[in-house]
């Protein structure tokens, strides 16, 4: 299969490498960064200098995979591609777009006679070697066309057609919402041990728990690596946690559907708190405790 691939960052570049290394599929690659394109060419891809050039180098019916940051960049790229491809062509969004945007674009593509598949992709920088877990949304025909690429990107049983347009990104959104809660639970547990009276080896404990413990997981294996690299105090890491959107969207959807999701919601709010050098709400609480109970306050 011939595939146009747009976006050769940490995820996209590794995905192109895996496709070219592990299969006979052909890649025409484009990225605004010339060095990223050159790296893909080094693995056997054909270079493109623009979206227009990429589309012109693909044989009909074309297939183009987009792997760029969610938001305006993705939407503008999808709009541009829709104006460049022809009826019967296939556009794939493998990033972290909001599922409602993907469902809306799928409807637009269908009206133009173009197939669209949204692929929620999990695996991060490790996907190059172990494969990517992939959740595909679109028509049966479109996903079947994309199967030769999904088969090489994913490990065995590592991809699934989960529903119509938007379903791939919807399932990936919930996947990431669950991730928020799991990360928070591990973080709180290790903080409790870090604060204890015992001189605990957190790297050793993470390793121990992965040997048959009920809480063993890949995330805990990564915690083991992190403690090994930076020690119990995680000395070189600042406690500032960003969010990329999926947690917010999961909470929004839970609210809209009246589904209680307290763990995911609190995990999201805890990330917000991590970005405050000084919590104003904590100042208010301290001031009120001082007012009603005469409790001591720390002053600058």
ChimeraX attribute file (.defattr): number of C-alpha atoms within 10 A of each C-alpha:
attribute: neighborCount
match mode: 1-to-1
recipient: residues
	/A:1	14
	/A:2	17
	/A:3	25
	/A:4	26
	/A:5	26
	/A:6	27
	/A:7	22
	/A:8	26
	/A:9	16
	/A:10	12
	/A:11	22
	/A:12	26
	/A:13	22
	/A:14	20
	/A:15	25
	/A:16	27
	/A:17	21
	/A:18	20
	/A:19	23
	/A:20	18
	/A:21	14
	/A:22	10
	/A:23	14
	/A:24	12
	/A:25	15
	/A:26	17
	/A:27	26
	/A:28	24
	/A:29	31
	/A:30	26
	/A:31	24
	/A:32	14
	/A:33	12
	/A:34	14
	/A:35	11
	/A:36	19
	/A:37	24
	/A:38	17
	/A:39	16
	/A:40	25
	/A:41	18
	/A:42	12
	/A:43	15
	/A:44	17
	/A:45	24
	/A:46	18
	/A:47	23
	/A:48	23
	/A:49	14
	/A:50	14
	/A:51	20
	/A:52	14
	/A:53	14
	/A:54	22
	/A:55	21
	/A:56	14
	/A:57	14
	/A:58	17
	/A:59	12
	/A:60	15
	/A:61	12
	/A:62	21
	/A:63	24
	/A:64	25
	/A:65	24
	/A:66	23
	/A:67	25
	/A:68	23
	/A:69	16
	/A:70	16
	/A:71	14
	/A:72	11
	/A:73	11
	/A:74	18
	/A:75	18
	/A:76	11
	/A:77	16
	/A:78	18
	/A:79	14
	/A:80	13
	/A:81	17
	/A:82	19
	/A:83	11
	/A:84	13
	/A:85	22
	/A:86	16
	/A:87	16
	/A:88	16
	/A:89	19
	/A:90	25
	/A:91	26
	/A:92	25
	/A:93	28
	/A:94	25
	/A:95	24
	/A:96	26
	/A:97	27
	/A:98	18
	/A:99	23
	/A:100	15
	/A:101	14
	/A:102	26
	/A:103	23
	/A:104	12
	/A:105	21
	/A:106	24
	/A:107	16
	/A:108	16
	/A:109	20
	/A:110	13
	/A:111	11
	/A:112	15
	/A:113	15
	/A:114	20
	/A:115	25
	/A:116	30
	/A:117	31
	/A:118	32
	/A:119	36
	/A:120	27
	/A:121	24
	/A:122	21
	/A:123	15
	/A:124	14
	/A:125	16
	/A:126	12
	/A:127	19
	/A:128	21
	/A:129	13
	/A:130	13
	/A:131	22
	/A:132	25
	/A:133	22
	/A:134	28
	/A:135	25
	/A:136	32
	/A:137	31
	/A:138	25
	/A:139	16
	/A:140	12
	/A:141	9
	/A:142	21
	/A:143	23
	/A:144	12
	/A:145	14
	/A:146	19
	/A:147	16
	/A:148	15
	/A:149	16
	/A:150	23
	/A:151	18
	/A:152	21
	/A:153	28
	/A:154	23
	/A:155	16
	/A:156	10
	/A:157	9
	/A:158	15
	/A:159	20
	/A:160	17
	/A:161	19
	/A:162	18
	/A:163	16
	/A:164	18
	/A:165	26
	/A:166	28
	/A:167	24
	/A:168	30
	/A:169	32
	/A:170	29
	/A:171	21
	/A:172	26
	/A:173	25
	/A:174	19
	/A:175	16
	/A:176	19
	/A:177	24
	/A:178	17
	/A:179	16
	/A:180	22
	/A:181	20
	/A:182	16
	/A:183	14
	/A:184	18
	/A:185	14
	/A:186	15
	/A:187	12
	/A:188	11
	/A:189	10
	/A:190	18
	/A:191	14
	/A:192	9
	/A:193	15
	/A:194	16
	/A:195	10
	/A:196	10
	/A:197	7
	/A:198	8
	/A:199	10
	/A:200	14
	/A:201	14
	/A:202	20
	/A:203	19
	/A:204	13
	/A:205	15
	/A:206	24
	/A:207	18
	/A:208	13
	/A:209	16
	/A:210	18
	/A:211	12
	/A:212	9
	/A:213	11
	/A:214	8
	/A:215	13
	/A:216	15
	/A:217	15
	/A:218	10
	/A:219	16
	/A:220	19
	/A:221	15
	/A:222	13
	/A:223	20
	/A:224	21
	/A:225	15
	/A:226	15
	/A:227	18
	/A:228	14
	/A:229	13
	/A:230	13
	/A:231	15
	/A:232	17
	/A:233	11
	/A:234	13
	/A:235	10
	/A:236	9
	/A:237	9
	/A:238	9
	/A:239	11
	/A:240	12
	/A:241	12
	/A:242	11
	/A:243	11
	/A:244	11
	/A:245	17
	/A:246	23
	/A:247	24
	/A:248	17
	/A:249	19
	/A:250	24
	/A:251	23
	/A:252	13
	/A:253	16
	/A:254	17
	/A:255	13
	/A:256	9
	/A:257	9
	/A:258	9
	/A:259	10
	/A:260	11
	/A:261	16
	/A:262	12
	/A:263	17
	/A:264	24
	/A:265	20
	/A:266	15
	/A:267	21
	/A:268	24
	/A:269	13
	/A:270	14
	/A:271	17
	/A:272	14
	/A:273	14
	/A:274	15
	/A:275	14
	/A:276	11
	/A:277	8
	/A:278	10
	/A:279	11
	/A:280	10
	/A:281	9
	/A:282	10
	/A:283	13
	/A:284	11
	/A:285	11
	/A:286	15
	/A:287	17
	/A:288	14
	/A:289	14
	/A:290	13
	/A:291	11
	/A:292	8
	/A:293	9
	/A:294	10
	/A:295	11
	/A:296	11
	/A:297	12
	/A:298	7
	/A:299	4
	/A:300	3
